[in-house]
Amino acid sequence: MRRARRPLAVVLGVVALLGGSSGPVSAIPAAPADAVRSAEYWLDDYGIRDAWAVTRGAGVTIAVIDTGVGSPRELQGAVTGGADFSGHGSADGRTPVGSEGEHGTLVASLAAGRGTGAASGVIGSAPEASVLAISIGFDTGDSDQQIADAVRWAVDHGADVINMSLTRNTLDWPTSWDDAFSYAMDHDVVIVAAAGNRGSGTDEVGAPATMPGVLTVAGVDRAGQTSRKASTQGVTIGVSAPSEELVGAMPDGSYARWSGTSGATPIVAGVVALVRAAHPGLDAANVIARITSTARDAGAPGTDVAYGFGLLDADAAVTAEVPHVDANPMGELDEWIRVNRRQSASESDLEAGPAPVIRTVPDEPFDPVGVLLPTPVLLGQVGAPLLGALLVAFVVGGFLGGAARAFGRRSRTR
């Protein structure tokens, strides 16, 4: 049975830096510019600046599938290609589309922004990585198919990492995503997706963050505690990163304060780029393993629904000794498809054709009295032969008993 398609949504949950009230993206005065850089607390708190001593992401390409990437100073020279799948943007993906057109630019600036100077402007986690600007439409058209086409395009045009700060708001996803995401994973591309924001109405992690193999990012506040407003929880969480009191670049060159896992995700995607640059021989599974295994434990010991494997540690992800793994810590999409799509196909076949006669053995509580009582099946299979044997024994016994009594009488008369 085909489920109704639900529209995709960008995972934008914005909170004003001062006052904490929900509202539109809050503008930051353009001067002084170094106030913008100093607001990026995560560069030091999450080991990103330390990781830059090894690499700044040169040679790695991050595809930003979003509302398009504008042209602030921070992204000059960063965007090396792009495409539009919305039908409303420019062919190079640089024209913001939709009601939240600034979203893609904010995201890209946190992944690979170059700043406006040595200590000014927004700088991303991987300031020397390249960006593919891919615009899709969330308001109109078949956004499911746009996503599938965009993922394939990104892979074919050299993406090493795909950032997806969006959600379908459903646990499941269309079969077109099976092929597209498998195509990306088969080509060794790391997909990083946002968990979603409770503050903007996402109550549970939705696809693509529910898909096996995807590195799902949850959000935390400045103290490293799970964000009550800007992060959804779920069993597919891989790692946590800052999602509150963020600052990003807008398409027109201004800056904005914002909150949401939309911002946490490109911070992680940039760190993935750092790992790929520092360890070019690693496949996607081992790149993700470096992110998850070096995360600083938070919440309950081990993995949990709020923090996943823990808080992002960029320096450790780049420099630590991490054992090689043979499987993606976030699961294997191809195996999920093999098991679950086959089951779905079987269910569809049952719905389409005549229902077969299926006998089942229901689960029932163990009853110590009932198991000692004979059932009709037991009587039919065992009772009749047993009854016959008892009758034969009775007859033989009666004959032998009578003979014994007669022998006893003869003995007494002698």
ZIHU-V486998 format. One record per backbone hydrogen bond with DSSP energy under -0.5 kcal/mol. CO is the residue of the C=O (numbers start at 1). NH is the residue of the N-H. If there is no record, write none. Layout:
co->CO nh->NH
co->CO nh->NH
//
This chain:
co->9 nh->167
co->10 nh->12
co->11 nh->13
co->11 nh->262
co->14 nh->23
co->16 nh->20
co->17 nh->19
co->21 nh->16
co->25 nh->27
co->26 nh->257
co->28 nh->255
co->32 nh->35
co->33 nh->36
co->33 nh->37
co->33 nh->121
co->34 nh->38
co->35 nh->39
co->36 nh->39
co->37 nh->40
co->39 nh->41
co->40 nh->43
co->41 nh->44
co->41 nh->45
co->42 nh->46
co->42 nh->48
co->43 nh->48
co->43 nh->49
co->44 nh->47
co->46 nh->314
co->47 nh->51
co->48 nh->52
co->50 nh->53
co->51 nh->54
co->51 nh->55
co->56 nh->128
co->57 nh->60
co->60 nh->130
co->61 nh->63
co->61 nh->160
co->61 nh->161
co->62 nh->64
co->62 nh->132
co->63 nh->65
co->63 nh->163
co->64 nh->66
co->64 nh->134
co->66 nh->136
co->67 nh->97
co->68 nh->70
co->72 nh->75
co->73 nh->76
co->74 nh->114
co->75 nh->78
co->75 nh->79
co->78 nh->80
co->78 nh->131
co->81 nh->133
co->83 nh->135
co->90 nh->93
co->93 nh->69
co->94 nh->96
co->98 nh->101
co->100 nh->103
co->102 nh->106
co->103 nh->107
co->104 nh->108
co->105 nh->109
co->106 nh->110
co->107 nh->110
co->107 nh->111
co->108 nh->112
co->109 nh->113
co->110 nh->125
co->111 nh->126
co->113 nh->124
co->117 nh->120
co->120 nh->116
co->120 nh->117
co->122 nh->115
co->124 nh->127
co->126 nh->129
co->128 nh->59
co->130 nh->62
co->131 nh->80
co->131 nh->81
co->131 nh->133
co->132 nh->64
co->132 nh->134
co->133 nh->83
co->133 nh->135
co->134 nh->66
co->134 nh->68
co->135 nh->85
co->135 nh->86
co->136 nh->138
co->141 nh->143
co->142 nh->146
co->143 nh->147
co->144 nh->148
co->145 nh->149
co->146 nh->150
co->147 nh->151
co->148 nh->152
co->149 nh->153
co->150 nh->154
co->151 nh->155
co->152 nh->156
co->153 nh->157
co->154 nh->159
co->155 nh->158
co->160 nh->190
co->161 nh->63
co->162 nh->192
co->163 nh->65
co->164 nh->166
co->164 nh->194
co->165 nh->11
co->167 nh->9
co->170 nh->207
co->174 nh->177
co->174 nh->178
co->175 nh->179
co->176 nh->180
co->177 nh->181
co->178 nh->182
co->179 nh->183
co->180 nh->184
co->181 nh->185
co->182 nh->186
co->183 nh->187
co->184 nh->189
co->185 nh->188
co->189 nh->191
co->190 nh->162
co->190 nh->192
co->191 nh->215
co->192 nh->164
co->193 nh->217
co->195 nh->206
co->196 nh->198
co->196 nh->232
co->197 nh->200
co->197 nh->202
co->198 nh->201
co->201 nh->203
co->206 nh->209
co->207 nh->168
co->208 nh->211
co->211 nh->214
co->214 nh->216
co->215 nh->193
co->216 nh->218
co->216 nh->238
co->216 nh->239
co->217 nh->195
co->218 nh->241
co->219 nh->227
co->220 nh->243
co->220 nh->244
co->221 nh->224
co->225 nh->221
co->226 nh->228
co->227 nh->231
co->229 nh->199
co->233 nh->205
co->234 nh->237
co->236 nh->216
co->238 nh->309
co->239 nh->218
co->240 nh->312
co->241 nh->220
co->243 nh->260
co->246 nh->258
co->248 nh->256
co->250 nh->253
co->251 nh->71
co->254 nh->250
co->255 nh->28
co->256 nh->248
co->257 nh->26
co->258 nh->246
co->259 nh->13
co->260 nh->263
co->260 nh->264
co->261 nh->265
co->262 nh->266
co->263 nh->267
co->264 nh->268
co->265 nh->269
co->266 nh->270
co->267 nh->271
co->268 nh->272
co->269 nh->273
co->270 nh->274
co->271 nh->275
co->272 nh->276
co->273 nh->277
co->274 nh->278
co->275 nh->279
co->279 nh->282
co->283 nh->287
co->284 nh->288
co->285 nh->289
co->286 nh->290
co->287 nh->291
co->288 nh->292
co->289 nh->293
co->290 nh->294
co->292 nh->295
co->296 nh->311
co->304 nh->308
co->305 nh->234
co->307 nh->310
co->308 nh->304
co->310 nh->240
co->311 nh->296
co->313 nh->317
co->314 nh->318
co->315 nh->319
co->316 nh->320
co->320 nh->322
co->328 nh->331
co->330 nh->213
co->331 nh->333
co->332 nh->336
co->333 nh->337
co->334 nh->338
co->335 nh->339
co->336 nh->340
co->336 nh->341
co->337 nh->341
co->337 nh->342
co->339 nh->343
co->340 nh->344
co->341 nh->345
co->342 nh->346
co->343 nh->347
co->344 nh->348
co->345 nh->349
co->346 nh->350
co->347 nh->351
co->348 nh->352
co->349 nh->353
co->356 nh->358
co->360 nh->362
co->366 nh->368
co->367 nh->371
co->369 nh->372
co->369 nh->373
co->370 nh->373
co->375 nh->379
co->376 nh->380
co->377 nh->381
co->378 nh->382
co->378 nh->383
co->379 nh->384
co->382 nh->386
co->383 nh->387
co->384 nh->388
co->385 nh->389
co->386 nh->390
co->387 nh->391
co->388 nh->392
co->389 nh->393
co->390 nh->394
co->391 nh->395
co->392 nh->396
co->393 nh->397
co->394 nh->398
co->395 nh->399
co->396 nh->400
co->397 nh->401
co->398 nh->402
co->399 nh->403
co->400 nh->404
co->401 nh->405
co->402 nh->406
co->403 nh->407
co->404 nh->408
co->405 nh->409
co->406 nh->410
co->407 nh->411
co->408 nh->412
co->409 nh->413
co->410 nh->414
co->411 nh->414
//
